[in-house]
Amino acid sequence: MRDEDLIIRAARPEDEQELAVLNRAAWSWLSDVSPPPPDGAGMFDERHPPEQYLLALLAGRLVGYVRQVPPTPLVTNQHVRQIQGLAVDDSVRGRGIGRALVEAACEAARAQGARRISLRVLGHNAPARRLYERCGFRTEGSLTEEFLIDGRYVDDIWMARRLVA
């Protein structure tokens, strides 16, 4: 992939339907703790506005997204951001799009004044954990057997990265 082929930009309200289609297609018990979203479900609401999402477009086609937000509404926690969603279209996996989205989320968080960014990832999601590690995230803790997914107990892994030197 050439850098000029990939565009990462903020989501806009008119992206909702295409984003919802990608989100549904990317759904998997490997990465999700809730059942798949129903057909026709949207992505945006008062708790999930478009400005929380960065989109990856390849040749004008939506191929990925990342959602980055403050983890709590507390003033004492406003120096932290959290990734609360990442998806890449299966047809373009392995081309660096996930890494580009994570780095873009980190840069956006830094621009918002954040000193660190955190995320939660399921223990059995080895591909995502490797991606986050390659992007500089380190495991800070885990909740053992936090979820019962598809008949198996799965750990909830907490990872984070400093955004300042």
GURO-493663 format. One line per 4 residues: their letters; for each residue x, y, z negated of N, C-alpha, C. Coordinates in Angstrom, 3 decimals, decimal comma. Atoms other than C-alpha are relative to their C-alpha. Layout:
N
A = X Y Z X Y Z X Y Z ~ ...;
***
This chain:
165
MRDE = 0,844 -1,173 0,000 0,000 0,000 0,000 0,886 1,231 0,000 ~ -0,695 -1,277 -0,004 1,319 3,422 0,882 -0,733 0,940 -0,941 ~ 0,607 -0,934 0,950 0,761 6,120 -1,713 -1,068 0,865 0,635 ~ 0,969 -0,905 -0,627 -1,058 8,311 0,793 -1,310 -0,703 0,354;
DLII = 1,229 0,735 -0,284 -3,616 5,544 1,398 -0,974 0,016 -1,174 ~ 0,815 0,071 1,216 -4,887 5,630 -2,197 -0,281 1,404 -0,517 ~ 0,398 -1,273 0,603 -6,825 8,581 -3,582 -0,664 -0,324 -1,325 ~ 0,659 0,116 1,295 -7,711 8,821 -7,249 -0,588 1,367 -0,309;
RAAR = 0,692 -1,257 0,267 -10,300 11,434 -8,119 -1,067 -0,226 -1,060 ~ 1,079 0,055 0,980 -12,907 12,263 -10,705 -1,295 -0,434 0,686 ~ 1,309 0,410 -0,524 -16,317 10,690 -10,245 -0,934 1,202 0,070 ~ 1,047 -1,015 -0,161 -19,258 12,792 -9,114 -1,353 -0,708 -0,103;
PEDE = 1,314 0,636 0,131 -22,973 12,176 -9,672 -0,390 -0,843 1,215 ~ 0,382 0,743 -1,207 -23,389 11,033 -6,060 0,754 -1,325 0,165 ~ -0,748 1,264 -0,050 -20,896 8,182 -6,699 -0,691 -1,123 -0,764 ~ 0,572 0,954 0,946 -23,218 6,435 -9,131 -0,385 -1,341 0,619;
QELA = 0,471 1,271 -0,554 -24,776 3,820 -6,867 1,167 -0,873 0,449 ~ -1,157 0,774 -0,464 -21,506 2,744 -5,231 0,822 -0,501 -1,187 ~ -0,725 0,399 1,210 -19,835 2,665 -8,648 -0,714 -1,140 -0,714 ~ 0,778 1,060 0,642 -22,648 0,527 -10,071 0,142 -1,321 0,752;
VLNR = -0,186 1,216 -0,804 -22,269 -1,955 -7,189 1,363 -0,620 -0,307 ~ -1,342 0,501 0,331 -18,520 -2,246 -7,867 0,025 -0,582 -1,402 ~ 0,013 0,462 1,383 -19,112 -2,603 -11,601 -0,676 -1,371 -0,115 ~ 0,705 1,298 0,041 -21,600 -5,439 -11,062 0,842 -1,085 0,660;
AAWS = -0,820 0,989 -0,705 -19,301 -7,204 -8,574 1,221 -0,400 -0,821 ~ -1,208 0,268 0,788 -16,355 -6,956 -10,983 -0,318 -0,704 -1,317 ~ 0,375 0,598 1,270 -18,314 -8,356 -13,944 0,516 -1,433 -0,108 ~ -0,495 1,359 0,262 -16,794 -11,493 -15,507 0,082 -0,212 -1,502;
WLSD = -0,197 0,313 1,418 -16,709 -13,255 -18,864 1,469 0,147 -0,382 ~ -1,415 -0,226 0,291 -12,932 -12,834 -18,577 0,213 1,383 -0,615 ~ -0,232 -1,374 0,453 -13,296 -9,106 -19,222 -1,181 0,640 -0,720 ~ 1,194 -0,634 0,548 -16,830 -8,447 -20,443 -0,580 -0,799 -1,162;
VSPP = 0,593 0,655 1,168 -18,564 -9,177 -23,740 -1,522 0,031 0,038 ~ 1,453 -0,082 -0,168 -22,090 -8,382 -22,555 -0,388 -0,691 1,299 ~ 0,471 0,604 -1,268 -24,198 -10,095 -19,895 0,163 0,983 1,159 ~ -0,158 -0,897 -1,155 -23,919 -8,718 -16,361 -1,110 1,047 0,045;
PPDG = 1,044 -1,022 -0,126 -25,736 -5,472 -15,680 -1,059 -0,452 0,987 ~ 1,068 0,416 -0,923 -29,108 -5,983 -14,018 0,128 0,709 1,350 ~ 0,038 -0,640 -1,320 -29,530 -5,269 -10,326 -0,684 1,352 -0,123 ~ 0,590 -1,331 -0,005 -30,228 -1,601 -9,786 0,361 0,857 -1,199;
AGMF = -0,386 -0,799 1,170 -28,742 -0,522 -13,125 0,995 1,071 0,427 ~ -0,921 -1,096 -0,289 -26,968 2,818 -12,969 1,222 -0,047 -0,906 ~ -1,222 -0,100 0,807 -23,648 3,823 -14,485 -0,023 1,213 -0,912 ~ -0,078 -1,264 0,709 -24,262 7,348 -15,690 -1,223 0,212 -0,886;
DERH = 1,046 -0,449 0,911 -26,286 8,530 -18,665 0,650 1,003 -0,940 ~ -0,554 -1,043 0,874 -25,786 10,986 -21,515 1,256 -0,458 -0,740 ~ -1,211 0,513 0,659 -23,166 8,736 -23,143 1,091 -0,400 0,987 ~ -0,936 0,421 -1,042 -21,471 7,832 -19,831 -0,093 0,947 1,200;
PPEQ = 0,105 -0,953 -1,105 -21,284 11,005 -17,712 1,096 -0,220 1,047 ~ -0,975 0,205 -1,081 -19,422 11,073 -14,380 1,410 0,460 -0,358 ~ -1,334 -0,536 0,286 -16,554 13,153 -15,788 0,877 -0,922 -0,851 ~ -0,808 0,972 0,748 -15,428 10,186 -17,923 0,683 -1,011 0,919;
YLLA = -0,487 1,015 -0,934 -14,595 8,154 -14,800 0,978 0,594 1,010 ~ -0,879 -0,269 -1,130 -11,685 8,267 -12,385 -0,212 -1,130 0,993 ~ 0,258 0,989 -1,039 -12,253 6,497 -9,083 1,225 -0,171 0,887 ~ -1,040 0,290 -0,991 -9,785 4,819 -6,728 -0,698 -0,245 1,326;
LLAG = 0,543 0,165 -1,346 -10,603 5,158 -3,030 1,130 -0,377 0,938 ~ -0,959 0,476 -0,991 -8,763 3,304 -0,300 -0,693 0,098 1,350 ~ 0,616 -0,255 -1,310 -9,511 4,460 3,253 -1,447 0,457 -0,163 ~ 1,329 -0,541 0,232 -12,541 6,269 1,817 -0,971 -0,924 -0,703;
RLVG = 0,881 0,992 0,644 -13,969 3,136 0,154 0,341 -0,102 -1,476 ~ -0,193 0,148 1,432 -14,439 2,896 -3,612 0,501 -1,410 -0,304 ~ -0,587 1,310 0,280 -12,167 0,081 -4,802 0,352 -0,189 -1,470 ~ -0,304 0,160 1,408 -11,737 0,745 -8,504 -0,410 1,213 -0,807;
YVRQ = 0,280 -1,108 0,909 -12,482 2,856 -11,537 0,636 -0,272 -1,353 ~ -0,390 0,076 1,395 -11,268 3,585 -15,036 -0,826 1,040 -0,749 ~ 0,745 -0,931 0,853 -13,262 5,202 -17,843 0,859 0,284 -1,220 ~ -0,856 -0,427 1,099 -11,337 7,199 -20,437 -0,753 1,037 -0,821;
VPPT = 0,815 -0,845 0,878 -13,002 8,859 -23,468 0,663 0,159 -1,370 ~ -0,399 -0,018 1,403 -12,385 10,030 -27,023 -0,621 -1,232 -0,685 ~ 0,556 1,208 0,616 -12,814 6,905 -29,187 -1,090 0,272 -1,030 ~ 1,029 -0,388 0,972 -14,918 8,758 -31,774 -0,295 1,483 0,187;
PLVT = 0,283 -1,441 -0,067 -16,593 12,165 -32,095 0,717 0,800 -1,098 ~ -0,647 -0,662 1,123 -14,424 12,981 -35,148 1,100 0,955 0,454 ~ -1,036 -0,979 -0,305 -12,254 16,103 -34,963 1,379 -0,564 -0,358 ~ -1,275 0,557 0,453 -9,531 14,212 -36,848 0,557 -1,067 0,929;
NQHV = -0,400 1,062 -0,921 -9,353 11,683 -33,993 0,090 0,506 1,443 ~ 0,043 -0,549 -1,352 -9,395 14,040 -31,004 1,330 -0,040 0,740 ~ -1,307 0,128 -0,660 -5,696 13,499 -30,279 0,168 -1,367 0,663 ~ -0,037 1,352 -0,561 -6,526 9,960 -29,117 -1,062 -0,107 1,090;
RQIQ = 0,973 0,363 -1,022 -8,233 8,764 -25,953 -0,011 -1,517 0,081 ~ 0,123 1,450 -0,106 -9,445 5,261 -25,206 -0,500 -0,367 1,389 ~ 0,501 0,567 -1,248 -9,827 3,325 -21,986 -1,149 -0,922 -0,372 ~ 1,192 0,804 0,282 -13,331 1,865 -22,084 -0,615 -0,487 1,311;
GLAV = 0,475 0,562 -1,252 -13,606 0,256 -18,691 1,026 0,165 1,101 ~ -0,911 0,007 -1,137 -11,393 -0,675 -15,780 -0,458 -1,125 0,916 ~ 0,371 1,036 -0,971 -12,327 -2,533 -12,617 0,673 0,305 1,324 ~ -0,571 -0,102 -1,345 -10,674 -3,184 -9,274 -0,679 -1,053 0,857;
DDSV = 0,634 0,903 -0,947 -12,392 -4,742 -6,275 0,923 -1,191 0,275 ~ -0,793 1,219 -0,233 -11,225 -8,365 -5,829 0,771 0,042 1,318 ~ -0,619 0,016 -1,324 -10,400 -7,717 -2,172 1,296 0,795 0,074 ~ -1,223 -0,817 -0,028 -7,604 -5,276 -3,077 0,870 -0,211 -1,240;
RGRG = -0,829 0,273 1,183 -6,192 -6,799 -6,252 1,420 -0,341 0,433 ~ -1,398 0,283 -0,274 -2,417 -7,066 -6,411 0,682 1,084 0,826 ~ -0,566 -1,081 -0,820 -1,863 -3,794 -4,537 0,374 1,230 -0,825 ~ -0,412 -1,109 0,855 -1,105 -1,576 -7,543 -1,105 0,972 -0,354;
IGRA = 1,103 -0,923 0,259 -4,539 0,002 -7,806 -0,331 0,063 -1,491 ~ 0,248 0,000 1,442 -5,128 -1,067 -11,413 1,044 0,833 -0,733 ~ -1,072 -0,767 0,641 -1,763 0,350 -12,440 -0,166 1,495 0,289 ~ 0,200 -1,408 -0,349 -2,459 3,605 -10,564 -1,152 0,603 -0,810;
LVEA = 1,123 -0,489 0,791 -5,804 3,938 -12,363 0,381 0,192 -1,463 ~ -0,421 -0,114 1,401 -4,276 3,279 -15,791 0,914 1,216 -0,162 ~ -0,909 -1,152 0,089 -1,510 5,810 -15,143 -0,762 1,311 0,165 ~ 0,811 -1,202 -0,179 -4,071 8,355 -13,918 -0,803 0,303 -1,270;
ACEA = 0,726 -0,195 1,253 -6,125 7,817 -17,103 0,935 0,553 -1,074 ~ -0,976 -0,492 0,980 -2,995 8,355 -19,196 0,341 1,464 0,272 ~ -0,311 -1,385 -0,363 -2,150 11,541 -17,307 -1,168 0,925 -0,329 ~ 1,177 -0,808 0,330 -5,721 12,846 -17,689 -0,114 0,186 -1,516;
ARAQ = 0,043 -0,093 1,460 -5,618 12,067 -21,424 1,056 0,984 -0,501 ~ -1,073 -0,924 0,376 -2,294 13,882 -21,748 -0,405 1,446 0,310 ~ 0,442 -1,334 -0,387 -3,747 16,876 -19,896 -1,096 0,531 -0,930 ~ 1,036 -0,388 0,960 -6,613 16,900 -22,426 0,571 0,193 -1,399;
GARR = -0,657 -0,206 1,280 -4,068 17,158 -25,244 0,175 -1,252 -0,842 ~ -0,135 1,247 0,764 -4,043 13,509 -26,292 1,466 -0,364 -0,199 ~ -1,348 0,470 0,328 -0,939 12,100 -27,974 0,148 -1,506 0,199 ~ -0,021 1,452 -0,203 -1,909 8,460 -27,544 -1,288 -0,438 0,675;
ISLR = 1,178 0,576 -0,655 -4,288 6,263 -25,621 -0,061 -1,463 -0,419 ~ 0,163 1,380 0,470 -5,705 2,969 -26,802 -1,034 -0,708 0,866 ~ 0,984 0,809 -0,704 -7,845 0,157 -25,456 -0,191 -1,302 -0,743 ~ 0,276 1,341 0,512 -9,357 -3,180 -26,349 -0,078 -0,920 1,204;
VLGH = 0,005 0,973 -1,093 -8,860 -6,256 -24,195 -0,217 -1,382 -0,621 ~ 0,243 1,349 0,514 -10,058 -9,818 -24,631 1,278 -0,824 0,044 ~ -1,217 0,784 0,114 -7,347 -12,204 -25,748 0,236 -0,955 1,153 ~ -0,173 0,957 -1,093 -7,995 -14,633 -22,895 0,178 0,671 1,363;
NAPA = -0,135 -0,723 -1,266 -7,679 -11,908 -20,230 1,480 0,313 0,253 ~ -1,449 -0,146 -0,204 -3,992 -12,495 -19,467 0,355 0,974 1,127 ~ -0,366 -0,969 -1,042 -3,973 -10,537 -16,163 -0,107 1,453 -0,473 ~ 0,155 -1,368 0,496 -5,300 -7,386 -17,851 1,064 0,323 -1,036;
RRLY = -1,025 -0,242 1,026 -2,925 -7,758 -20,794 1,359 0,251 0,641 ~ -1,277 -0,230 -0,706 0,037 -8,038 -18,399 0,019 1,375 0,652 ~ 0,084 -1,319 -0,618 -1,125 -4,950 -16,507 0,257 1,080 -1,043 ~ -0,161 -1,026 1,028 -1,397 -2,907 -19,701 1,425 0,013 -0,551;
ERCG = -1,394 0,051 0,463 2,008 -4,110 -20,899 0,936 0,646 1,013 ~ -0,824 -0,632 -1,042 3,554 -3,090 -17,547 -0,169 1,515 -0,005 ~ 0,260 -1,439 0,077 1,982 0,341 -18,106 0,449 0,601 -1,334 ~ -0,553 -0,529 1,243 3,679 0,700 -21,492 -0,848 -0,172 -1,240;
FRTE = 0,828 0,253 1,175 0,889 -0,426 -23,812 0,604 -1,141 -0,812 ~ -0,481 1,035 0,906 1,836 -2,504 -26,844 -1,158 -0,448 -0,884 ~ 1,028 0,533 0,897 -0,338 -4,763 -28,969 0,212 0,575 -1,388 ~ -0,060 -0,570 1,348 -1,133 -3,080 -32,273 -0,803 -0,817 -0,999;
GSLT = 0,769 0,826 0,915 -3,513 -5,641 -33,690 -0,978 -0,878 0,756 ~ 1,013 0,853 -0,615 -6,129 -8,266 -33,066 -1,034 -0,390 -1,036 ~ 1,088 0,519 0,812 -9,431 -9,411 -34,418 -0,238 -1,427 0,482 ~ 0,067 1,409 -0,370 -9,355 -13,193 -34,376 -1,446 -0,458 0,147;
EEFL = 1,320 0,577 -0,271 -12,386 -14,938 -32,870 -1,119 1,028 -0,154 ~ 0,964 -1,097 0,142 -14,238 -11,610 -32,671 -1,254 -0,205 0,845 ~ 1,137 0,209 -0,900 -16,487 -12,714 -29,800 -0,185 -1,484 0,298 ~ 0,336 1,335 -0,483 -18,255 -15,926 -28,843 -0,487 0,190 1,432;
IDGR = 0,264 -0,259 -1,411 -18,143 -15,844 -25,054 -0,035 -1,319 0,755 ~ 0,149 1,191 -0,823 -19,458 -18,621 -22,872 0,425 -1,266 -0,763 ~ -0,270 1,179 0,820 -19,144 -21,118 -25,734 1,385 -0,051 -0,637 ~ -1,360 -0,028 0,580 -15,573 -20,105 -26,774 0,178 1,242 -0,856;
YVDD = -0,349 -1,162 0,808 -14,331 -17,867 -29,543 1,204 0,681 0,627 ~ -1,014 -0,777 -0,690 -12,190 -15,080 -28,130 0,464 1,140 -0,904 ~ -0,570 -1,095 0,784 -9,846 -12,633 -29,865 -0,200 1,336 0,709 ~ 0,070 -1,372 -0,495 -10,223 -8,873 -29,452 1,365 0,633 -0,287;
IWMA = -1,358 -0,519 0,133 -6,763 -7,382 -28,831 -0,031 1,524 0,141 ~ -0,108 -1,458 -0,017 -6,056 -3,719 -29,605 1,385 0,366 0,503 ~ -1,274 -0,442 -0,581 -3,349 -2,081 -27,501 0,004 1,526 0,071 ~ -0,098 -1,456 -0,083 -2,047 1,483 -27,351 1,334 0,393 0,613;
RRLV = -1,209 -0,580 -0,601 0,537 3,710 -25,711 0,107 1,451 -0,476 ~ -0,251 -1,415 0,322 2,093 6,969 -26,884 0,056 0,795 1,292 ~ 0,002 -0,856 -1,176 1,640 9,832 -24,453 0,998 1,157 -0,113 ~ -1,015 -1,032 0,212 4,263 12,138 -25,943 1,288 -0,678 -0,424;
A = -1,323 0,582 0,341 7,986 11,538 -26,413 0,276 0,087 -1,481;
***
